[in-house]
Amino acid sequence: MTSQRHTILIADDHPVVRSGLRFVLEKDQAFTVLHEADNGDIALQLIRQSKPDVVILDVEMPVMDGFAVAKAVQAESLDTIIIIMTMHSDERTFNKAMEYDVRGFVLKENAVTDIVKAIRTVLEGRHFISPSLSEYLMRGKQSTLSGVDLSVLTPTEQTILRLIADQKTTRTIADELFISPKTVEKHRSNICTKLNLHGAYALLKFAMENKGRV
């Protein structure tokens, strides 16, 4: 990570939460909190105007919720990285976040302790999932490699699978392998077909579950 100060927007309808996050972030010389917003509509307007590097969005906000903001950011191809913050540690909420290209998923109860690591992780081109949520998602649902023949994957596909296990994004993988993001997406699709994986985040989940064995 470079020495530049990365710009942050915090969107949450609870002033105490916003103040707590601002206090933590402004202690770090790498971050500058540009704005705070107490509803999703204001957050979206500020994203359009200020183009912050990272936006921290609470899921449950008035006017527009966090997912509606994330959906608009994706639809308008706004150049900002989204971290979703929520009280819900369930698979449905996580799946929805993945649909909107959310890079970070932070449980609100752990926000103060997780937020700096979350921001650093997404700025490095990887996904961040609160450890307690990751454990919940994986518990009892291991898609282990038993019965899975990885020899059906090409060497490039195996490399991409390992990079996905490190929670690296398509853009970061493309940069590391000197190929286009479109080519990475094609490889990802081929991997899913060969391993019989279905769903928006099935490949990421499979790779995470089997990290160290792929």
C-alpha positions in Angstrom: 0.0 0.0 0.0 1.2 3.5 -0.9 1.7 6.4 1.5 -1.2 8.3 0.0 -4.2 9.1 2.2 -7.3 7.1 1.0 -10.6 8.9 1.2 -13.5 7.3 3.1 -17.3 7.9 3.3 -19.3 6.6 6.3 -23.0 6.0 5.8 -25.0 4.9 8.9 -28.2 6.4 10.4 -26.8 6.1 14.0 -24.5 9.1 14.9 -22.7 7.1 17.6 -21.7 4.4 15.1 -20.5 7.1 12.6 -18.5 8.8 15.4 -16.9 5.6 16.5 -15.8 4.7 13.0 -14.5 8.1 12.3 -12.5 8.1 15.5 -10.9 4.8 14.7 -10.2 5.7 11.0 -8.8 9.2 11.7 -6.2 7.7 14.1 -4.7 6.0 11.0 -2.6 8.3 8.8 -3.6 6.4 5.7 -7.2 7.5 5.8 -9.2 10.7 5.5 -12.9 10.6 6.3 -14.4 12.9 3.6 -18.1 12.8 4.6 -20.7 11.1 6.8 -24.3 10.4 5.7 -27.3 9.4 7.7 -29.3 7.9 4.9 -28.7 6.1 1.6 -29.9 8.9 -0.7 -27.4 11.4 0.7 -24.7 8.7 0.6 -25.2 8.1 -3.1 -25.2 11.8 -3.8 -21.9 12.2 -2.0 -20.4 9.1 -3.8 -21.3 10.7 -7.1 -19.8 14.1 -6.1 -16.7 13.2 -4.1 -15.8 9.8 -5.5 -14.3 8.4 -2.3 -11.9 5.5 -2.5 -14.0 3.4 0.0 -17.6 3.7 1.1 -18.8 2.0 4.4 -22.5 1.4 4.0 -24.9 0.2 6.7 -27.4 -2.2 5.3 -30.4 -0.7 7.1 -30.8 3.0 6.5 -33.7 5.3 5.7 -34.7 6.5 2.2 -32.3 4.0 0.5 -30.8 1.0 2.2 -27.2 0.0 1.8 -28.0 -2.6 -0.9 -29.9 0.0 -3.0 -26.9 2.3 -2.8 -24.6 -0.6 -3.8 -26.8 -1.5 -6.7 -26.8 2.1 -7.9 -23.0 2.3 -7.6 -22.7 -0.9 -9.7 -25.2 0.2 -12.3 -23.5 3.6 -12.7 -20.0 2.1 -12.7 -18.9 4.5 -10.0 -15.3 4.1 -9.1 -15.5 3.4 -5.4 -15.1 0.3 -3.3 -18.0 -0.8 -1.1 -17.9 -2.3 2.3 -21.2 -3.4 3.7 -21.8 -3.2 7.5 -24.7 -5.2 8.9 -26.0 -6.8 12.1 -27.1 -9.9 10.1 -24.7 -12.8 10.0 -26.8 -14.9 7.6 -26.1 -16.4 4.2 -28.9 -14.6 2.4 -27.5 -11.1 3.3 -24.0 -12.2 2.3 -25.3 -13.6 -1.0 -27.0 -10.3 -1.8 -23.9 -8.3 -1.1 -21.9 -10.5 -3.5 -24.5 -9.8 -6.2 -23.6 -6.0 -6.1 -19.8 -6.5 -6.2 -19.4 -5.6 -2.5 -15.8 -6.1 -1.6 -16.1 -6.1 2.2 -18.7 -7.6 4.6 -18.3 -6.4 8.2 -20.5 -7.4 11.1 -21.6 -4.4 13.0 -20.8 -5.9 16.3 -17.1 -6.2 15.2 -17.0 -3.0 13.1 -14.6 -1.0 15.3 -12.1 -3.9 15.5 -12.5 -5.0 11.9 -12.9 -1.8 9.9 -9.3 -0.8 9.4 -8.3 -4.3 8.3 -11.3 -4.4 6.1 -10.4 -1.2 4.3 -6.7 -2.2 3.9 -7.8 -5.6 2.5 -10.2 -4.2 -0.1 -7.7 -1.5 -1.1 -5.2 -4.4 -1.8 -7.7 -5.9 -4.3 -9.1 -8.6 -2.1 -12.4 -9.4 -0.4 -12.8 -9.0 3.4 -15.3 -11.0 5.4 -15.5 -10.6 9.2 -13.9 -13.7 10.6 -16.9 -14.7 12.7 -19.1 -14.5 9.6 -16.7 -16.5 7.6 -16.7 -19.2 10.3 -20.5 -19.2 10.3 -20.7 -19.6 6.5 -18.3 -22.5 6.4 -19.5 -24.4 9.5 -21.1 -27.6 8.5 -21.1 -26.7 4.8 -17.7 -27.8 3.8 -17.5 -28.3 0.0 -14.4 -30.4 0.4 -12.1 -31.6 -2.3 -13.0 -35.2 -1.7 -14.4 -36.5 -5.0 -13.3 -33.3 -6.8 -10.8 -33.9 -9.6 -8.8 -30.7 -10.0 -6.9 -32.3 -12.9 -9.8 -31.2 -15.1 -8.6 -27.6 -14.6 -5.9 -26.1 -16.8 -2.8 -24.8 -15.0 -4.0 -21.3 -15.5 -7.4 -22.2 -14.0 -5.7 -23.8 -11.0 -3.6 -20.6 -10.5 -6.8 -18.5 -10.6 -8.5 -20.8 -8.1 -5.6 -20.3 -5.7 -5.8 -16.5 -6.1 -9.5 -16.6 -5.5 -8.8 -18.6 -2.3 -6.7 -15.6 -1.3 -10.0 -13.5 -1.8 -8.4 -11.6 -4.6 -10.8 -9.8 -7.0 -11.0 -10.3 -10.7 -9.2 -7.0 -11.4 -6.3 -7.9 -9.1 -6.0 -11.4 -10.6 -5.9 -9.9 -14.1 -3.2 -7.5 -13.1 -1.1 -10.2 -11.5 -1.4 -12.5 -14.4 -1.1 -9.8 -17.1 -4.4 -10.7 -18.7 -7.7 -8.8 -19.1 -10.5 -8.9 -16.5 -12.7 -10.4 -19.2 -10.3 -13.3 -19.6 -10.3 -13.9 -15.9 -14.1 -13.9 -15.9 -14.1 -16.5 -18.7 -11.7 -18.7 -16.7 -13.9 -18.3 -13.6 -16.9 -19.4 -15.6 -15.0 -22.4 -16.9 -13.9 -23.4 -13.4 -17.5 -23.2 -12.1 -18.7 -25.4 -15.0 -15.9 -28.0 -14.5 -16.4 -28.1 -10.7 -20.2 -28.0 -10.9 -20.5 -24.8 -8.9 -23.6 -22.6 -9.1 -24.5 -19.3 -7.6 -23.1 -15.8 -7.4 -20.5 -16.5 -4.8 -20.1 -20.3 -5.0 -16.6 -20.2 -6.5 -15.3 -17.8 -3.8 -16.9 -19.9 -1.1 -15.5 -23.1 -2.5 -12.0 -21.6 -2.8 -12.1 -20.2 0.7 -13.3 -23.5 2.2 -10.5 -25.4 0.5 -7.7 -22.8 0.9 -4.4 -24.6 1.4 -5.5 -27.6 -0.6 -6.0 -26.0 -4.0 
